[in-house]
Amino acid sequence: MRGLRGRRAPALAPLEPAPKVADLPHPLLQGAGRYLGTVAGDRRLRDHGLGRAGSARIQLSEDGVDVVRLGAAFRIPAAGLTSARDAESFPAGGVGPQGALVLRWRHDGQVLDTGFCLQRPAARRGSPATADEGRADMQRTHREWSRAVAKIRKEH
């Protein structure tokens, strides 16, 4: 049996690039954290830098989700967004105790899941919190993303 690292997804068509930071549209939601990766089923995608985990900023606008990462920024167009959800695990790994935001989207005929471990919202970050309180904060944040993505999806 081969692990996730040994599985190779078929080549993926080029992604829509994210605009330059100065040209990003007005955000409905935004967050910073760690990009975990993008998977198609149980296959981790490596094309176009999707396999490299690292720091990222994400921003939801009427145009879609812009994932701003050093050297590998991309846009998930609003028309391709399917859903957003809270997850305790992600096939590409790296999920901490606060869970992950997973965006499901379609690109090049494939259903993709992209995972993020967002930082705790700034308004609550300074306050001491138990692990359960931190997880509850992130679940609220992930539900907010889920509702906003559902609204964008209806409009497209």
C-alpha positions as CSV (number, residue, x, y, z in Angstrom):
1,M,0.0,0.0,0.0
2,R,1.4,3.4,-1.0
3,G,1.1,6.5,1.2
4,L,-0.3,9.8,0.1
5,R,3.2,11.0,-0.9
6,G,3.6,8.2,-3.5
7,R,0.4,8.9,-5.3
8,R,0.6,11.1,-8.3
9,A,-2.4,13.0,-9.6
10,P,-2.9,13.6,-13.3
11,A,-1.4,16.9,-14.6
12,L,-3.6,19.8,-13.8
13,A,-4.4,22.7,-16.1
14,P,-2.9,26.1,-15.1
15,L,-4.6,27.9,-12.2
16,E,-6.0,31.4,-12.4
17,P,-3.3,33.6,-10.8
18,A,-4.2,35.8,-7.9
19,P,-4.0,39.6,-8.6
20,K,-1.1,41.5,-7.1
21,V,-1.7,42.4,-3.5
22,A,-2.4,46.0,-4.3
23,D,-5.0,44.9,-6.8
24,L,-6.9,42.4,-4.7
25,P,-10.7,43.1,-4.6
26,H,-12.4,44.2,-1.4
27,P,-12.6,41.3,0.9
28,L,-15.8,39.9,2.4
29,L,-13.6,37.7,4.7
30,Q,-9.9,37.2,5.1
31,G,-7.5,35.3,7.2
32,A,-3.9,34.4,7.7
33,G,-2.4,31.0,8.6
34,R,-0.8,27.9,7.0
35,Y,-1.7,26.5,3.6
36,L,-1.8,22.7,4.0
37,G,-2.1,21.7,0.4
38,T,-4.6,20.7,-2.2
39,V,-5.9,17.2,-2.8
40,A,-8.1,15.4,-5.4
41,G,-9.6,12.6,-3.6
42,D,-6.7,11.1,-1.7
43,R,-4.1,12.3,-4.1
44,R,-2.0,15.3,-3.1
45,L,-1.6,17.7,-6.0
46,R,1.9,19.1,-6.7
47,D,1.4,20.9,-10.0
48,H,1.7,24.7,-9.9
49,G,3.1,24.7,-6.4
50,L,-0.1,23.3,-4.8
51,G,1.9,20.6,-2.9
52,R,4.0,23.1,-1.0
53,A,2.7,23.9,2.5
54,G,3.5,27.2,4.0
55,S,2.3,30.6,5.2
56,A,-0.6,32.1,3.3
57,R,-3.2,34.8,3.4
58,I,-6.6,34.0,2.1
59,Q,-9.3,36.4,1.0
60,L,-12.9,35.8,-0.1
61,S,-14.4,38.3,-2.4
62,E,-17.2,38.3,-5.0
63,D,-14.5,37.1,-7.5
64,G,-13.6,34.0,-5.4
65,V,-10.9,33.1,-3.0
66,D,-7.4,34.5,-3.4
67,V,-4.7,32.4,-1.9
68,V,-1.6,34.7,-1.5
69,R,1.6,32.7,-0.9
70,L,5.2,33.5,-1.7
71,G,5.8,32.4,-5.3
72,A,2.7,30.3,-5.6
73,A,-0.4,32.6,-5.3
74,F,-3.6,31.5,-7.0
75,R,-7.3,32.3,-7.2
76,I,-10.2,29.9,-6.7
77,P,-12.8,31.5,-9.0
78,A,-16.2,32.1,-7.4
79,A,-17.8,30.0,-10.2
80,G,-15.6,27.0,-9.1
81,L,-16.3,27.2,-5.4
82,T,-18.4,24.4,-4.1
83,S,-18.3,24.6,-0.3
84,A,-16.2,25.4,2.8
85,R,-16.2,23.3,5.9
86,D,-14.5,22.8,9.3
87,A,-12.4,19.7,9.5
88,E,-10.4,17.9,12.2
89,S,-8.1,16.3,9.7
90,F,-6.9,16.8,6.1
91,P,-5.3,14.2,3.8
92,A,-2.2,16.4,3.3
93,G,-1.7,16.5,7.1
94,G,-0.6,19.3,9.3
95,V,-3.9,20.0,11.1
96,G,-3.5,21.4,14.6
97,P,-5.9,21.1,17.5
98,Q,-7.9,24.1,16.2
99,G,-8.9,22.2,13.0
100,A,-8.7,23.3,9.4
101,L,-10.8,25.2,6.9
102,V,-11.3,23.1,3.8
103,L,-12.5,24.7,0.6
104,R,-13.9,22.4,-2.0
105,W,-13.8,23.6,-5.6
106,R,-13.8,22.4,-9.2
107,H,-11.0,22.9,-11.7
108,D,-10.1,21.2,-14.9
109,G,-12.9,18.6,-14.4
110,Q,-11.7,17.6,-11.0
111,V,-13.1,18.2,-7.5
112,L,-10.3,19.6,-5.3
113,D,-10.1,20.2,-1.6
114,T,-7.7,22.9,-0.3
115,G,-6.9,23.1,3.4
116,F,-5.8,25.9,5.7
117,C,-5.0,26.2,9.4
118,L,-6.1,29.8,10.1
119,Q,-4.8,31.8,12.9
120,R,-7.2,32.5,15.7
121,P,-9.1,35.8,15.1
122,A,-7.0,38.8,16.3
123,A,-9.8,40.0,18.5
124,R,-9.6,36.9,20.6
125,R,-5.9,35.9,20.0
126,G,-4.6,37.9,23.0
127,S,-7.1,36.5,25.5
128,P,-6.1,33.3,27.2
129,A,-8.0,30.3,26.0
130,T,-8.1,26.6,26.7
131,A,-7.7,24.3,23.7
132,D,-11.4,23.8,23.7
133,E,-12.1,27.5,23.6
134,G,-9.5,27.9,20.8
135,R,-11.2,25.1,18.8
136,A,-14.6,26.7,19.4
137,D,-13.3,30.0,18.1
138,M,-12.0,28.4,15.0
139,Q,-15.2,26.4,14.4
140,R,-17.1,29.7,14.5
141,T,-14.6,31.2,12.0
142,H,-14.9,28.2,9.7
143,R,-18.8,28.3,9.9
144,E,-18.6,32.0,8.9
145,W,-16.5,31.1,5.9
146,S,-18.9,28.3,5.0
147,R,-21.9,30.6,5.1
148,A,-20.1,33.3,3.0
149,V,-18.9,30.7,0.4
150,A,-22.5,29.3,0.2
151,K,-23.8,32.9,-0.5
152,I,-21.1,33.5,-3.2
153,R,-22.0,30.1,-4.8
154,K,-25.7,31.1,-5.0
155,E,-24.8,34.3,-6.8
156,H,-22.7,32.5,-9.4
